[in-house]
Amino acid sequence: MIKRSKEQIKKTAKRIALDTLCDIIGSVLYAMGLYTFAKMGNFSPGGVSGIALILNYLFKLPVGVMTLIMNIPLVIISYKVVGPRFLVKSAKTMVITTIFLDGVFPLLPLYTGNRMMAALYSGLCMGAGMAFFYMRGSSSGGMDFLSMTIKVKHPYISLGIVTASLDFLVILAGWPVFKDADAVLYGLISAFSASIVIDRILYGLGAGKLIIVITTNKDALIEKISDLTDRGSTVIKAIGSYTKEERDVILCACSKSQTYMITGAAHEVDPGAFVMVTETSEVFGEGFKEYKK
């Protein structure tokens, strides 16, 4: 019992340390994107932080503190939806981010170059920062809470559309505030860049292809795939709805570089094979990523 208890304490301490490290790295990147680049470029990148940036421009209010204050009602609204554990971790993340936004980066020089570059790097840094939060089951708060709550109340609505719509309204508000139509365009570029970076970091490293082959010569094709790529396959029995003939469906998860070899092998073994290639965000298992809690 004592040994198990010590192992559990060690495991918990390691998890908390890794969570905190990711919070710090993510907060540095997020604050850099928002304060160093977006603030200089005079555009809102969307979200609650974007609103805080607009308030900073109008009334010189601190970006981090205002973000934290505006998150309080959103936390209350979404408490039952996201759960206490997610809220506690997100609260820690928001506090650390506030420290960097208001205590560290105002002391550092702002970027004074091209606005287009500011928009791109704003999105890159903020997206990378949010990816670090998401990887550890946390969040920078804001629209994440609101969009998840809306999704639960109205499950038929796309979460992506909800988030994009809320961000767009905030970005659009930058037009009259910054008195510049380009502020909307740069804000959109920043938001789009952030979403791309988040997807690439969270899913890109584990992305692969799923090849689905409908064939009448499964044994030869399975052997060919194994010889060429050292990949295993899964066979499913199927019946054509029109011909009523029994066919074999072969599923094979592979890397992007192996896609051409497998599709070529399928048509070499069975010229009449029906081949479908789909994108997979992540693949866990032997030969791919190991799933870690």
C-alpha positions as CSV (number, residue, x, y, z in Angstrom):
1,M,0.0,0.0,0.0
2,I,2.8,2.4,0.9
3,K,4.6,1.6,-2.4
4,R,1.4,2.2,-4.4
5,S,0.8,5.5,-2.5
6,K,4.3,6.8,-3.2
7,E,3.9,5.9,-6.9
8,Q,0.6,7.7,-7.0
9,I,2.1,10.8,-5.4
10,K,5.0,10.7,-7.8
11,K,2.7,10.3,-10.8
12,T,0.5,13.2,-9.6
13,A,3.5,15.5,-9.0
14,K,4.8,14.7,-12.4
15,R,1.5,15.5,-14.0
16,I,1.1,18.8,-12.2
17,A,4.7,19.7,-13.1
18,L,4.1,19.0,-16.8
19,D,0.8,20.8,-16.7
20,T,2.5,23.9,-15.2
21,L,5.3,23.7,-17.7
22,C,2.9,23.6,-20.6
23,D,0.9,26.5,-19.0
24,I,4.1,28.6,-18.8
25,I,5.2,27.8,-22.4
26,G,1.7,28.3,-23.7
27,S,1.2,31.6,-21.8
28,V,4.5,33.0,-23.1
29,L,3.5,32.2,-26.7
30,Y,-0.1,33.4,-26.2
31,A,0.9,36.6,-24.6
32,M,3.5,37.2,-27.3
33,G,0.9,36.7,-30.1
34,L,-1.6,39.0,-28.4
35,Y,0.5,41.7,-26.9
36,T,3.6,41.9,-29.0
37,F,2.0,41.4,-32.4
38,A,-1.8,42.0,-32.3
39,K,-1.6,45.1,-30.1
40,M,1.0,46.6,-32.4
41,G,-1.0,45.8,-35.5
42,N,-4.2,47.5,-34.2
43,F,-6.5,44.6,-34.8
44,S,-8.5,42.2,-32.7
45,P,-7.7,38.5,-33.2
46,G,-11.1,37.4,-31.8
47,G,-12.2,35.9,-28.6
48,V,-12.4,37.4,-25.1
49,S,-8.8,38.4,-25.4
50,G,-9.7,40.3,-28.6
51,I,-12.4,42.2,-26.6
52,A,-9.8,43.0,-23.9
53,L,-7.4,44.3,-26.6
54,I,-10.2,46.6,-27.9
55,L,-10.8,47.9,-24.3
56,N,-7.1,48.5,-23.9
57,Y,-7.0,50.5,-27.1
58,L,-10.0,52.6,-26.0
59,F,-9.5,53.0,-22.3
60,K,-5.9,51.8,-21.6
61,L,-7.2,48.9,-19.4
62,P,-4.8,46.0,-18.8
63,V,-5.4,43.2,-21.3
64,G,-4.7,40.3,-19.0
65,V,-6.9,41.5,-16.1
66,M,-9.8,42.4,-18.3
67,T,-9.6,39.0,-20.0
68,L,-9.7,37.4,-16.5
69,I,-12.6,39.5,-15.4
70,M,-14.7,38.8,-18.5
71,N,-14.1,35.1,-18.1
72,I,-15.8,35.0,-14.7
73,P,-19.4,35.2,-15.9
74,L,-18.5,32.7,-18.7
75,V,-17.1,30.3,-16.1
76,I,-20.3,30.6,-14.1
77,I,-22.5,30.0,-17.1
78,S,-20.5,26.9,-18.3
79,Y,-19.8,25.3,-15.0
80,K,-22.2,22.4,-15.4
81,V,-21.2,21.8,-19.0
82,V,-17.4,21.7,-18.8
83,G,-17.0,20.3,-15.3
84,P,-15.0,21.3,-12.2
85,R,-11.7,19.7,-13.2
86,F,-11.5,21.5,-16.6
87,L,-12.5,24.8,-14.9
88,V,-9.8,24.4,-12.2
89,K,-7.1,23.7,-14.7
90,S,-8.3,26.5,-17.0
91,A,-8.4,28.9,-14.0
92,K,-4.7,28.2,-13.3
93,T,-3.9,28.7,-17.0
94,M,-5.7,32.0,-17.1
95,V,-3.9,33.3,-14.1
96,I,-0.5,32.4,-15.5
97,T,-1.4,34.0,-18.8
98,T,-2.6,37.2,-17.1
99,I,0.8,37.4,-15.3
100,F,2.6,37.3,-18.6
101,L,0.2,39.6,-20.4
102,D,0.2,42.4,-17.8
103,G,3.4,41.8,-15.9
104,V,6.0,40.6,-18.4
105,F,5.3,41.6,-22.0
106,P,4.4,45.3,-21.3
107,L,8.1,45.6,-20.3
108,L,9.3,44.1,-23.6
109,P,9.5,46.0,-26.9
110,L,6.5,45.7,-29.3
111,Y,6.9,44.5,-32.9
112,T,7.1,47.5,-35.2
113,G,7.2,45.9,-38.6
114,N,4.7,45.1,-41.3
115,R,1.0,44.6,-40.2
116,M,0.6,41.5,-42.3
117,M,3.6,39.9,-40.6
118,A,2.1,40.9,-37.3
119,A,-1.2,39.2,-38.1
120,L,0.6,36.0,-39.3
121,Y,2.8,35.8,-36.2
122,S,0.0,36.7,-33.9
123,G,-2.0,33.7,-35.1
124,L,1.1,31.5,-35.1
125,C,2.0,32.3,-31.5
126,M,-1.5,32.3,-30.1
127,G,-2.3,29.1,-31.9
128,A,0.8,27.4,-30.6
129,G,0.0,28.7,-27.1
130,M,-3.5,27.4,-27.1
131,A,-2.3,24.0,-28.5
132,F,-0.1,23.7,-25.4
133,F,-3.1,24.4,-23.2
134,Y,-5.3,21.9,-25.0
135,M,-2.7,19.2,-24.9
136,R,-2.9,19.2,-21.1
137,G,-6.7,19.3,-20.9
138,S,-6.8,23.1,-20.2
139,S,-7.9,26.2,-21.9
140,S,-7.3,30.0,-22.0
141,G,-11.0,30.4,-21.3
142,G,-13.2,32.8,-23.1
143,M,-15.1,31.7,-26.1
144,D,-14.2,28.1,-25.5
145,F,-16.5,28.0,-22.5
146,L,-19.3,29.8,-24.3
147,S,-19.1,27.8,-27.5
148,M,-19.2,24.5,-25.6
149,T,-22.2,25.6,-23.6
150,I,-24.1,26.6,-26.8
151,K,-23.2,23.3,-28.3
152,V,-24.7,21.4,-25.4
153,K,-27.9,23.5,-25.4
154,H,-28.1,23.2,-29.2
155,P,-26.3,20.0,-30.2
156,Y,-27.4,20.3,-33.9
157,I,-25.2,23.4,-34.3
158,S,-21.6,22.9,-35.5
159,L,-19.1,23.8,-32.8
160,G,-16.7,25.1,-35.4
161,I,-19.4,27.4,-36.8
162,V,-20.3,28.7,-33.3
163,T,-16.6,29.5,-32.4
164,A,-16.0,31.1,-35.8
165,S,-19.2,33.2,-35.6
166,L,-18.3,34.5,-32.1
167,D,-14.7,35.3,-33.2
168,F,-15.9,37.0,-36.3
169,L,-18.2,39.3,-34.3
170,V,-15.3,40.4,-32.1
171,I,-13.0,40.9,-35.1
172,L,-15.7,42.9,-36.9
173,A,-16.0,45.1,-33.8
174,G,-12.4,46.2,-34.5
175,W,-13.5,48.1,-37.6
176,P,-15.2,51.1,-35.9
177,V,-12.8,50.9,-33.0
178,F,-9.5,51.0,-34.9
179,K,-11.2,53.1,-37.6
180,D,-9.7,50.8,-40.3
181,A,-11.3,48.2,-42.5
182,D,-8.0,46.4,-42.7
183,A,-8.2,45.7,-39.0
184,V,-11.0,43.1,-39.9
185,L,-8.8,41.5,-42.6
186,Y,-5.8,41.2,-40.3
187,G,-7.9,39.9,-37.5
188,L,-9.3,37.2,-39.8
189,I,-5.8,36.3,-40.9
190,S,-4.7,36.0,-37.3
191,A,-7.7,33.8,-36.3
192,F,-7.3,31.6,-39.4
193,S,-3.5,31.2,-38.8
194,A,-4.2,30.2,-35.2
195,S,-6.7,27.5,-36.1
196,I,-4.2,26.0,-38.7
197,V,-1.4,26.0,-36.1
198,I,-3.6,24.4,-33.5
199,D,-4.7,21.6,-35.9
200,R,-1.1,21.0,-37.1
201,I,0.3,20.7,-33.5
202,L,-2.6,18.7,-32.0
203,Y,-3.3,16.4,-35.0
204,G,-0.7,16.9,-37.7
205,L,2.1,15.0,-36.0
206,G,-0.1,11.9,-35.7
207,A,-2.0,12.3,-39.0
208,G,-2.0,9.5,-41.5
209,K,-4.2,7.9,-44.1
210,L,-6.8,5.2,-44.0
211,I,-7.0,3.1,-47.2
212,I,-10.2,1.2,-47.8
213,V,-10.1,-1.4,-50.6
214,I,-13.1,-3.4,-51.9
215,T,-11.6,-6.4,-53.7
216,T,-12.2,-10.1,-54.6
217,N,-8.5,-11.0,-54.1
218,K,-7.9,-10.2,-50.5
219,D,-5.2,-12.7,-49.7
220,A,-2.8,-11.6,-52.4
221,L,-3.4,-7.9,-51.6
222,I,-2.8,-8.4,-47.8
223,E,0.4,-10.2,-48.6
224,K,1.5,-7.4,-51.0
225,I,0.8,-4.7,-48.5
226,S,2.7,-6.5,-45.8
227,D,5.7,-7.0,-48.1
228,L,5.8,-3.4,-49.3
229,T,5.1,-1.5,-46.1
230,D,5.2,-4.0,-43.2
231,R,1.7,-2.9,-42.3
232,G,-1.1,-5.1,-41.1
233,S,-4.6,-5.0,-42.5
234,T,-8.2,-5.7,-41.3
235,V,-10.6,-7.6,-43.4
236,I,-14.4,-7.1,-43.3
237,K,-16.9,-9.2,-45.2
238,A,-19.4,-7.2,-47.2
239,I,-22.2,-7.7,-49.8
240,G,-22.8,-5.3,-52.7
241,S,-26.2,-3.8,-52.6
242,Y,-26.7,-3.9,-56.4
243,T,-24.8,-7.1,-57.4
244,K,-25.6,-9.0,-54.2
245,E,-22.1,-10.4,-54.5
246,E,-19.9,-11.0,-51.5
247,R,-16.8,-8.9,-51.4
248,D,-13.9,-8.3,-49.0
249,V,-13.2,-4.9,-47.6
250,I,-9.6,-4.3,-46.5
251,L,-8.8,-1.5,-44.1
252,C,-5.2,-0.4,-43.8
253,A,-3.9,2.6,-41.7
254,C,-0.6,3.9,-43.1
255,S,1.6,6.9,-43.3
256,K,1.1,9.5,-46.1
257,S,4.3,8.3,-47.8
258,Q,3.0,4.8,-48.0
259,T,-0.3,5.7,-49.6
260,Y,0.9,5.6,-53.2
261,M,2.5,2.2,-52.7
262,I,-0.6,0.6,-51.3
263,T,-3.0,2.1,-53.8
264,G,-0.7,0.9,-56.6
265,A,-0.5,-2.5,-55.1
266,A,-4.3,-2.7,-54.9
267,H,-4.8,-2.1,-58.6
268,E,-1.9,-4.3,-59.5
269,V,-3.3,-7.3,-57.6
270,D,-7.0,-6.5,-58.6
271,P,-7.5,-4.1,-61.5
272,G,-11.2,-3.9,-60.6
273,A,-10.6,-3.0,-57.0
274,F,-12.5,-0.1,-55.5
275,V,-10.0,2.0,-53.5
276,M,-10.8,4.9,-51.2
277,V,-8.2,7.0,-49.4
278,T,-9.3,9.1,-46.4
279,E,-7.4,11.5,-44.1
280,T,-7.1,10.5,-40.4
281,S,-6.3,13.2,-37.8
282,E,-4.6,10.7,-35.5
283,V,-3.7,7.0,-35.4
284,F,-3.0,5.2,-32.2
285,G,-1.6,1.7,-32.0
286,E,1.3,-0.4,-33.0
287,G,3.4,1.3,-35.6
288,F,1.9,4.7,-34.8
289,K,1.4,6.8,-31.7
290,E,1.1,5.3,-28.3
291,Y,-2.0,6.5,-26.5
292,K,-1.1,8.2,-23.2
293,K,-3.6,9.4,-20.6
